[in-house]
Amino acid sequence: MSRKTRVAFLIGDYPDEELKRRADVALSYSNDAVEVGLVPVATTAYNRGNSPAELQLVAPAFVDAFRRAEAEGYDAAVPLGTLDLAVDAARSCVDIPVIGPAEAMLHIACMLGQRFGVLVYSHTSLVLCRRIVRQYAMTDRIVGWKVSGFHLPDIIANRDACLKNFVQHARELVEANDAEVILPMGITQCPVHINPDWLADQLGVPVVEGIGAPIRLAAMFADLKLRHSRKHWPRSPLFPAA
């Protein structure tokens, strides 16, 4: 019997129920060939409005978690959230594939359509997500941005209103902006609270979410024995290979 491909899902600090929601979705992508495991990160991005400062401040904790995932025998790793926290740094610190959810979503979307509509939590997350899309040179694919209207910690208390806004704005992106693919850059919207298959049926276009897509892509990289280029991500002398 062949060994399952093990994908680490890195998850920071959340209130207990919020942690369980995210963990349950990630673990649901395990199957006969892929085993998803949780690796805790000693920090959080569960804030009312993150800025570039918070992204930099949490990076050391995420790098440590990526290194622990490799030491624990995982074949690839994915951090929770579409801010792709510490992904760039981690690729110079470990040898296993490290897949950023936002990067995975954007590249998968390129094979499904050419015009992307993006939904984020709030105007502060809009700033960060625009920076990420620009970093991956995908700005020209975005035909519209929409804000569901709530900061991340406020979504559960306003769940119905948030999800109503999300679905309404997603339809607007498809109908008014001619979006061919929808990207929820904020996994608490979808897939944590909205089933992406149901949403795709409602909209008539593909929906690429940020938990299952990067997990399955990470497993594929591991199965194909693909590793990040050391020309582009030279090994950090602070973290030599074991």
C-alpha positions in Angstrom: 0.0 0.0 0.0 1.5 3.4 -1.1 2.1 6.1 1.5 -0.3 9.0 1.5 1.1 12.5 0.5 1.1 14.6 3.7 0.2 18.3 3.4 0.6 20.5 6.4 -2.0 23.2 6.9 -0.6 26.0 9.1 -3.2 27.7 11.2 -2.7 30.6 13.8 -4.6 31.5 16.9 -8.4 31.8 16.7 -11.2 31.6 19.2 -12.1 28.0 19.7 -15.2 27.8 17.4 -13.5 29.9 14.7 -10.5 27.6 14.8 -12.7 24.5 14.5 -14.5 25.9 11.5 -11.3 26.4 9.6 -9.7 23.2 10.7 -12.7 21.1 9.7 -12.7 22.6 6.2 -9.0 22.0 5.8 -9.2 18.4 7.1 -12.1 17.7 4.7 -9.7 17.8 1.8 -8.0 14.6 3.0 -8.7 11.6 0.8 -7.3 8.1 0.0 -4.2 9.7 -1.4 -3.7 12.9 0.6 -3.5 13.3 4.4 -4.0 16.9 5.6 -2.5 17.7 9.1 -2.7 20.8 11.2 0.4 22.7 12.3 -0.3 25.5 14.8 1.3 28.9 14.4 2.0 30.9 17.5 0.5 34.2 16.2 -2.7 35.4 14.6 -4.0 37.5 11.8 -7.5 37.5 13.3 -7.6 41.3 13.6 -9.9 44.2 12.8 -7.9 45.5 9.9 -4.5 44.2 9.1 -1.8 46.4 7.6 1.6 45.5 6.0 3.1 45.9 9.5 1.1 42.9 10.8 2.1 40.8 7.9 5.7 41.4 8.6 5.4 40.9 12.4 3.8 37.5 12.1 6.3 36.2 9.5 8.9 34.7 12.0 6.2 32.6 13.7 5.0 31.3 10.3 8.6 30.5 9.2 9.0 28.5 12.4 5.8 26.6 11.7 6.9 25.8 8.1 10.2 24.4 9.5 8.4 22.3 12.0 6.1 21.0 9.3 9.1 19.8 7.3 10.8 18.3 10.4 7.6 16.4 11.2 7.7 14.7 7.8 5.1 16.6 5.8 5.6 16.6 2.0 4.3 20.1 1.4 2.8 23.0 3.4 0.0 25.6 3.0 -0.7 28.6 5.3 -4.2 29.5 6.2 -5.5 32.7 4.5 -5.1 34.6 1.3 -2.5 36.9 2.6 0.1 34.2 1.8 1.8 34.8 5.1 5.6 34.2 5.1 5.4 32.1 1.9 8.2 33.9 0.2 10.5 33.6 3.3 9.6 30.0 3.9 10.7 28.9 0.4 14.2 29.9 1.4 14.0 28.1 4.7 12.6 24.6 3.8 12.9 22.2 0.9 9.3 21.0 0.8 6.9 22.8 -1.5 5.2 25.9 0.1 2.0 26.9 -1.7 0.4 30.4 -1.1 -3.4 30.2 -1.2 -3.7 33.5 -3.1 -1.0 32.6 -5.6 -2.6 29.2 -6.1 -6.1 30.7 -6.6 -4.8 33.2 -9.2 -2.9 30.6 -11.2 -5.7 28.1 -11.2 -8.1 30.8 -12.2 -5.9 31.5 -15.3 -6.8 28.0 -16.6 -10.5 28.5 -16.0 -11.0 32.0 -17.5 -9.4 35.4 -18.2 -11.5 37.9 -16.2 -11.4 37.6 -12.4 -13.8 39.1 -9.9 -12.4 39.4 -6.3 -14.3 39.6 -3.0 -12.6 40.7 0.2 -13.7 41.5 3.7 -13.2 45.2 4.1 -11.4 48.2 2.7 -8.3 47.5 4.8 -8.1 43.9 3.4 -8.7 45.4 -0.1 -5.5 47.3 0.2 -3.5 44.2 1.2 -5.1 41.9 -1.5 -4.4 44.5 -4.2 -0.7 44.4 -3.1 -0.7 40.6 -3.3 -2.2 40.5 -6.8 0.3 43.1 -7.9 3.1 41.0 -6.5 2.0 38.1 -8.6 1.7 40.2 -11.7 -2.0 39.5 -12.1 -3.5 42.9 -11.9 -4.5 42.9 -15.5 -6.8 39.9 -14.9 -8.9 41.6 -12.3 -12.1 43.2 -13.7 -13.6 44.2 -10.4 -13.2 44.2 -6.6 -16.0 44.0 -4.1 -16.1 44.4 -0.3 -18.5 42.2 1.7 -18.4 44.9 4.4 -17.2 43.3 7.7 -13.8 43.0 9.3 -12.8 39.4 9.9 -13.6 39.1 13.7 -17.0 40.7 13.1 -18.2 38.2 10.4 -19.6 35.6 12.8 -21.8 38.1 14.6 -23.1 39.4 11.2 -23.0 36.2 9.3 -26.3 36.5 7.4 -25.6 40.1 6.3 -22.1 39.3 5.3 -23.0 36.3 3.2 -26.0 38.1 1.6 -23.6 40.9 0.7 -21.0 38.4 -0.6 -23.5 36.6 -2.9 -25.0 39.9 -4.2 -21.6 41.4 -5.0 -20.4 38.2 -6.6 -23.4 38.3 -8.9 -22.6 42.0 -9.7 -19.1 41.0 -10.7 -20.4 38.4 -13.0 -23.3 40.4 -14.5 -21.9 43.9 -14.6 -18.2 43.4 -14.8 -18.3 40.2 -16.9 -16.2 38.3 -14.5 -15.5 34.7 -15.7 -14.1 33.4 -12.4 -14.8 34.5 -8.8 -12.0 34.6 -6.2 -13.0 34.9 -2.5 -9.8 36.5 -1.1 -10.9 35.9 2.4 -11.6 32.2 3.2 -14.1 33.0 6.0 -16.5 34.1 3.3 -15.9 31.0 1.2 -15.3 28.1 1.8 -15.6 28.4 5.6 -19.2 29.8 5.4 -20.2 29.3 1.8 -19.9 26.1 -0.2 -18.0 27.0 -3.3 -19.8 24.4 -5.4 -23.2 25.8 -4.4 -21.9 29.3 -5.1 -20.6 28.3 -8.6 -24.0 26.9 -9.4 -25.7 30.2 -8.4 -23.3 32.3 -10.4 -22.8 30.2 -13.4 -19.0 30.7 -13.3 -16.1 28.8 -11.5 -15.3 29.8 -7.9 -11.7 29.2 -6.8 -11.4 29.1 -3.0 -8.3 29.4 -0.8 -8.2 26.2 1.3 -8.9 23.1 -0.9 -7.3 24.5 -4.0 -3.9 25.2 -2.5 -3.9 22.0 -0.5 -4.6 19.8 -3.5 -2.0 21.8 -5.5 0.6 21.3 -2.8 -0.1 17.6 -2.9 0.4 17.6 -6.6 3.8 19.4 -6.3 4.9 16.9 -3.7 3.8 13.9 -5.8 5.6 15.2 -8.9 8.7 15.9 -6.7 8.7 19.6 -7.8 10.7 21.9 -5.6 11.2 25.7 -5.6 14.1 27.0 -7.6 17.1 27.7 -5.5 18.2 30.3 -8.1 15.0 32.3 -7.3 14.8 31.3 -3.6 18.4 30.7 -2.4 18.7 28.8 0.8 18.9 31.1 3.8 22.3 30.8 5.6 20.3 31.3 8.9 18.4 28.1 8.2 20.7 25.6 6.6 19.3 22.3 5.4 19.2 19.5 7.9 
